[in-house]
């Protein structure tokens, strides 16, 4: 079940909210835990036991750490056991076949006939997200940043909370620890959360789903048959689909959390307005970046141990960031591409890109236009041969015929012109600023109602409704 679906909007959510608001406050964590398990079971009931096991194992290990002072050997051993369990499950389900396929490829290169068989595995929904959440919890308990939760139900509500269970934001336990014990439910919180949810729903259904059909058309035509302008337009469409898809889902999660009395962290701050790759990654998937900074980059030494060590630490972070997104080499290439650009920026170009003059602003936004489209192209196409074809279409330096062919581009650009313009506009912060000024006025309420029912209409007529980050 996804947030942008008729059953969730008109069945699950209303029933859950009615029960949530009428039960006594002391039972709300239990209801949230149980309701979240029900929500998850609609999508992937076969792996429900993995979440319950994760809660049980980490609850016991976290409580066990509390029995030992400081960073004793016993406490460290419990942390290692927790990391082996949590990350081991993620590695097994997400990367086992990737490793097997690459070992088999190496054996073929060595002309060795023996092969390993791949396993019949499906990726459990949300495992990348909830694994990082529970890992942050046990590390913080080990470091003494937070106390181990004494309630299995409370920890279960934290890990399984349905607004962020499937695709984040990645919520650190200490950020909502107090709210798990006591939170205030208010009409204002419900109203504010509902409007945030509707904005996210509009991003997802009205923009992301529909402009995603442009990318699908490009893929249907075939990368070998598209022109250079259409290759760029297709990359633009995928970039916008990915942004509004994930940003929309994150906004829906934040809105749902607010309705339940939780304040969840923002996950996006208009990243397509950034003027450098470094700034872009302070604005995109903020909670993932914060997780890698807190639990990988800083423990490795951050930027405190000289330039060479800083470069190595950044390499480790971006390699892992790419690998976290998927078990394919294009994700690793994508991460390394970002790493290289960030190193160049930090040592050479950043001060020029961020200079406060019109020329620098123009150059930096042009630079980011190329970065965003090339980066997400690498991210989107896992087959290296097809990726090579697409990149050659984008940069056909030796093929003037392709450069001058605008026929397919003109047709699709004309068909999708309103969506293209809308996606550009809503990728800026201007609509948000305007809506925040009027969201509590009559016109704001009217706009919210129009967006809601417009989205419901598209869902009811069966508009394609994928969620891209489910596969990551």
C-alpha positions in Angstrom: 0.0 0.0 0.0 1.3 3.5 -0.9 0.1 6.9 0.4 -1.0 7.9 -3.1 -3.7 5.2 -3.4 -7.4 5.2 -3.0 -7.4 2.4 -0.4 -4.9 4.3 1.8 -6.6 7.7 1.5 -10.2 6.6 1.9 -10.0 3.4 4.0 -6.8 2.8 6.0 -6.0 6.4 7.0 -9.5 7.5 8.1 -10.0 4.3 10.1 -6.6 4.5 11.7 -6.9 8.3 12.6 -10.4 7.8 14.2 -9.0 5.0 16.4 -5.8 6.9 17.1 -7.7 10.0 18.3 -10.3 8.2 20.4 -8.0 5.8 22.3 -6.4 7.0 25.5 -2.9 8.5 25.0 -1.2 5.6 26.8 -2.4 3.2 24.1 -1.4 5.3 21.1 2.1 3.8 20.7 0.5 0.3 20.7 -2.0 1.3 18.1 0.7 3.0 16.0 2.8 -0.1 16.2 0.0 -2.5 15.3 -1.4 -0.2 12.6 2.0 0.2 11.0 2.4 -3.6 10.9 -1.0 -3.9 9.2 0.0 -1.1 6.7 3.3 -3.0 5.9 1.5 -6.3 5.5 -0.5 -4.9 2.6 2.7 -4.5 0.6 5.0 -7.3 1.8 3.5 -9.6 4.4 6.1 -12.4 3.8 8.8 -10.2 5.3 6.8 -8.9 8.3 8.7 -11.1 10.6 12.0 -9.4 9.6 10.8 -6.2 11.2 9.5 -7.9 14.3 12.8 -9.7 14.6 14.8 -6.5 14.1 12.8 -4.8 16.9 13.3 -7.8 19.2 17.0 -8.2 18.6 17.9 -4.5 18.9 15.6 -4.0 21.9 17.4 -6.8 23.8 20.9 -5.7 22.7 20.1 -2.1 23.5 18.9 -3.0 27.0 22.0 -5.2 27.4 24.3 -2.3 26.6 22.7 -0.3 29.5 24.0 -2.9 31.9 27.7 -2.1 31.2 29.4 1.2 31.8 31.3 3.3 29.2 32.7 1.5 26.2 33.5 -1.8 27.9 34.4 -4.9 26.0 30.9 -6.4 26.7 29.2 -3.3 25.5 31.3 -3.2 22.3 30.6 -6.8 21.6 26.8 -6.2 21.8 27.2 -3.3 19.4 29.1 -5.5 17.0 26.5 -8.2 17.2 23.8 -5.6 16.5 25.7 -4.2 13.5 26.3 -7.7 12.1 22.7 -8.6 12.4 21.2 -5.4 11.0 23.7 -4.8 8.2 24.1 -8.5 7.5 20.3 -8.8 6.7 20.5 -5.8 4.4 23.6 -7.2 2.6 22.0 -10.6 2.3 18.7 -9.5 0.8 19.9 -6.6 -1.3 23.4 -7.6 -2.5 23.8 -11.4 -2.4 22.8 -11.9 -6.1 24.9 -8.9 -7.1 28.0 -10.5 -5.5 27.2 -13.9 -7.1 26.7 -12.4 -10.5 30.0 -10.5 -10.3 31.9 -13.6 -9.1 30.4 -15.6 -12.0 31.5 -12.8 -14.4 35.0 -13.0 -13.0 35.0 -16.8 -13.4 34.0 -16.4 -17.1 36.9 -14.0 -17.7 39.2 -16.5 -16.2 37.7 -19.2 -18.4 36.6 -21.2 -15.4 33.4 -23.2 -16.1 32.1 -23.5 -12.6 29.3 -21.1 -11.6 27.4 -20.1 -8.5 23.6 -20.1 -8.6 21.7 -16.9 -7.8 19.1 -17.0 -5.1 15.4 -16.4 -5.5 15.3 -13.3 -3.3 12.9 -10.3 -3.3 14.0 -7.1 -1.6 11.8 -6.5 1.5 10.1 -3.2 1.3 11.8 -0.4 3.2 14.7 -2.5 4.5 17.3 0.1 3.4 15.5 2.7 5.4 14.5 0.9 8.6 17.9 -0.8 8.8 19.6 2.6 8.9 17.1 3.8 11.5 17.6 0.9 13.9 21.4 1.0 13.3 21.5 4.7 14.3 19.6 3.8 17.5 22.0 1.1 18.7 25.0 3.3 17.9 23.6 6.2 19.8 22.8 3.9 22.8 26.4 2.6 22.7 27.8 6.1 22.5 25.6 7.3 25.4 23.8 9.8 23.2 20.5 8.3 24.2 19.1 5.8 26.7 17.9 2.4 25.5 14.1 2.4 25.2 12.6 0.3 28.1 9.4 -0.4 26.1 9.3 -2.9 23.3 6.1 -1.2 22.0 7.7 2.2 22.0 10.8 1.0 20.1 8.5 -0.8 17.7 6.4 2.3 17.1 9.6 4.2 16.3 10.9 1.7 13.8 7.6 0.7 12.2 5.9 4.1 12.2 4.0 3.8 8.9 4.5 7.4 7.7 8.3 6.8 7.3 8.5 3.0 7.3 8.8 2.4 3.5 10.8 5.3 2.3 11.9 7.6 5.0 12.6 10.3 6.0 15.3 8.5 8.0 14.3 9.5 11.6 16.9 9.3 14.3 15.5 7.9 17.6 16.7 10.9 19.7 14.7 13.3 17.4 11.3 11.7 18.4 12.2 10.1 21.8 10.3 12.6 23.8 7.3 12.5 21.4 7.2 8.7 21.8 6.6 9.2 25.5 4.3 12.1 25.4 2.9 14.0 22.4 0.2 16.6 21.9 -2.6 16.0 19.4 -4.2 19.2 18.2 -6.6 20.5 15.6 -3.9 22.8 14.3 -1.5 19.9 14.0 -4.1 17.9 12.1 -4.9 20.8 9.8 -1.3 21.7 9.1 -0.3 18.1 8.6 -3.3 17.4 6.2 -2.3 20.4 4.0 1.3 19.2 3.9 0.1 15.7 3.0 -2.1 17.2 0.1 0.9 19.2 -1.3 3.0 16.0 -1.3 0.1 14.1 -2.9 -0.2 16.7 -5.6 3.6 16.6 -6.3 3.4 12.8 -6.6 0.2 12.3 -8.6 -0.2 15.4 -10.6 3.4 16.1 -11.5 5.6 13.1 -10.9 3.3 10.4 -12.3 2.4 12.4 -15.4 5.9 13.7 -16.4 7.1 10.2 -15.8 5.1 9.1 -18.8 7.4 11.3 -20.9 10.5 9.4 -19.7 8.6 6.1 -20.4 7.9 7.3 -24.0 11.6 7.9 -24.5 12.4 4.4 -23.2 9.7 2.9 -25.4 11.2 4.6 -28.5 14.6 3.1 -27.6 17.8 4.9 -26.8 19.3 4.0 -30.2 16.4 5.8 -32.0 16.1 9.1 -30.1 17.7 12.4 -31.1 20.1 14.4 -29.0 17.4 17.0 -28.0 15.0 14.2 -27.0 17.8 12.5 -25.0 18.2 15.7 -22.9 14.4 16.1 -22.6 14.1 12.5 -21.4 16.8 13.0 -18.8 15.0 16.2 -17.7 11.7 14.3 -17.4 13.3 11.5 -15.3 15.0 14.1 -13.1 11.7 15.8 -12.4 9.8 12.6 -11.9 12.4 11.4 -9.4 12.3 14.7 -7.5 8.6 15.2 -7.3 8.1 11.4 -6.7 10.4 11.3 -3.7 9.9 14.8 -2.4 6.1 14.3 -2.6 6.3 11.1 -0.7 8.5 12.7 1.9 6.1 15.6 2.3 3.2 13.1 2.7 5.2 11.4 5.4 5.9 14.7 7.2 2.3 15.6 7.0 1.1 12.3 8.4 3.6 12.5 11.2 2.3 15.9 12.1 -1.2 14.6 12.2 0.0 11.9 14.6 1.8 14.4 16.9 5.3 13.8 15.6 7.7 16.4 14.1 9.6 14.7 11.3 12.7 16.2 9.7 12.4 17.8 6.2 14.0 15.7 3.5 14.2 18.2 0.7 14.9 22.0 0.4 14.5 22.7 -3.4 17.7 21.0 -4.5 17.3 22.0 -8.1 17.9 25.6 -7.1 21.4 24.7 -5.8 24.4 26.4 -7.3 26.9 23.6 -6.7 26.9 19.8 -6.2 28.0 20.3 -2.6 24.9 22.5 -2.0 22.7 20.2 -3.9 23.5 17.4 -1.5 22.7 19.6 1.5 19.2 20.0 0.0 18.5 16.5 -1.5 17.5 13.5 0.7 18.7 15.5 3.7 18.2 12.7 6.3 20.3 10.2 4.3 23.1 12.7 4.0 22.9 13.5 7.7 23.0 9.7 8.5 26.2 9.2 6.5 27.8 12.3 7.9 27.0 11.3 11.5 27.7 7.6 11.3 30.3 7.3 8.6 32.1 10.5 7.7 32.7 11.9 11.2 33.7 8.5 12.8 36.3 8.2 9.9 37.7 11.5 10.9 35.7 13.9 8.8 37.9 16.8 7.6 40.0 16.9 10.8 43.0 14.8 9.6 44.3 16.5 6.6 43.4 16.7 2.9 44.3 13.1 1.9 42.3 11.7 4.7 39.3 14.0 3.9 39.4 12.8 0.3 39.4 9.2 1.4 36.5 9.8 3.9 34.5 11.5 1.1 35.3 8.6 -1.2 34.0 6.1 1.4 30.8 8.1 2.0 29.9 8.4 -1.7 30.9 4.9 -2.6 28.5 3.7 0.2 25.8 6.2 -0.8 25.8 4.9 -4.3 25.9 1.2 -3.2 23.1 1.9 -0.7 20.8 3.0 -3.5 21.1 -0.3 -5.3 22.9 -3.5 -6.2 24.2 -2.4 -9.5 27.4 -0.9 -10.8 25.7 2.2 -12.2 24.9 3.3 -8.6 28.5 3.0 -7.7 29.5 5.0 -10.8 26.9 7.6 -9.9 28.3 7.9 -6.3 31.9 8.2 -7.7 30.7 10.8 -10.2 29.4 13.0 -7.3 32.6 12.4 -5.3 34.8 13.6 -8.2 32.8 16.7 -8.7 32.7 17.5 -5.0 36.5 17.2 -4.7 36.9 19.5 -7.7 34.5 22.0 -6.1 36.1 22.0 -2.7 39.6 22.5 -4.1 39.0 24.6 -7.2 35.6 25.9 -8.3 33.3 26.3 -5.3 34.2 29.9 -4.5 33.6 30.9 -8.1 30.3 29.0 -8.3 29.0 30.7 -5.2 30.2 34.2 -5.8 27.6 36.9 -5.4 27.3 38.3 -8.9 25.0 37.7 -11.9 27.7 36.0 -14.0 28.5 33.5 -11.3 24.8 32.8 -10.7 24.3 32.2 -14.5 27.3 29.9 -14.8 26.5 27.9 -11.6 22.9 27.2 -12.7 24.1 26.1 -16.1 26.6 23.9 -14.5 24.0 22.4 -12.2 21.7 21.8 -15.2 24.2 19.6 -16.8 25.2 17.9 -13.5 21.6 17.1 -12.6 20.6 15.6 -15.9 23.8 13.6 -16.5 23.8 12.4 -12.9 20.3 11.1 -12.9 20.8 9.5 -16.3 23.6 7.4 -14.7 21.3 6.7 -11.8 18.4 5.6 -14.0 20.1 3.2 -16.5 21.6 0.1 -14.9 22.8 -1.5 -18.1 26.2 -0.1 -18.9 25.8 -0.7 -22.7 22.5 1.1 -22.8 23.9 3.8 -20.5 26.7 4.3 -23.0 24.2 4.6 -25.9 22.2 7.2 -24.0 25.2 9.3 -23.0 26.5 9.2 -26.6 23.0 10.5 -27.6 23.4 13.3 -25.1 26.9 14.2 -26.3 27.1 13.2 -30.0 30.3 15.2 -30.8 30.8 13.4 -34.0 27.3 13.0 -35.3 25.8 16.3 -36.6 22.7 14.5 -38.0 21.6 13.5 -34.5 22.2 17.0 -33.2 20.1 18.6 -35.9 17.2 16.2 -35.6 14.4 17.9 -33.7 11.4 16.0 -35.0 10.8 13.7 -32.0 11.8 16.3 -29.5 9.3 18.9 -30.9 6.4 16.4 -30.8 6.9 15.4 -27.2 8.0 18.8 -26.0 4.8 20.2 -27.4 2.6 17.4 -25.9 4.2 17.8 -22.4 4.8 21.6 -22.4 2.4 22.4 -19.5 3.9 19.7 -17.4 7.5 20.8 -18.2 6.7 24.4 -17.3 4.8 23.3 -14.1 7.7 21.0 -13.0 10.2 23.9 -13.5 8.1 26.3 -11.5 7.3 23.9 -8.6 11.0 22.9 -8.4 11.6 26.5 -7.2 10.7 27.8 -3.7 8.3 30.5 -5.0 5.0 28.4 -5.0 5.8 27.2 -1.5 6.4 30.7 -0.2 3.1 31.8 -1.7 1.1 28.9 -0.4 2.6 29.4 3.1 1.2 32.9 3.1 -2.3 31.8 2.2 -2.5 28.2 3.5 -4.8 29.2 6.5 -6.9 31.6 4.4 -10.0 30.7 2.3 -8.0 30.7 -0.9 -5.4 28.4 0.6 -8.1 25.9 1.7 -9.7 26.1 -1.8 -6.4 25.4 -3.5 -5.8 22.4 -1.1 -9.2 21.0 -2.0 -8.6 21.4 -5.7 -5.2 19.7 -5.5 -6.7 16.8 -3.4 -9.6 16.0 -5.6 -7.6 16.5 -8.8 -5.1 13.9 -7.4 -8.0 11.6 -6.5 -9.4 11.9 -10.0 -6.1 10.8 -11.6 -5.8 7.9 -9.1 -9.4 6.8 -9.8 -8.9 6.7 -13.6 -5.8 4.5 -13.2 -3.0 7.0 -14.0 0.4 5.1 -13.7 1.3 5.4 -10.0 4.8 3.9 -9.4 7.0 4.9 -6.5 10.7 5.0 -7.7 12.4 4.8 -4.3 10.6 1.5 -3.4 13.3 -0.3 -5.3 16.1 1.4 -3.4 
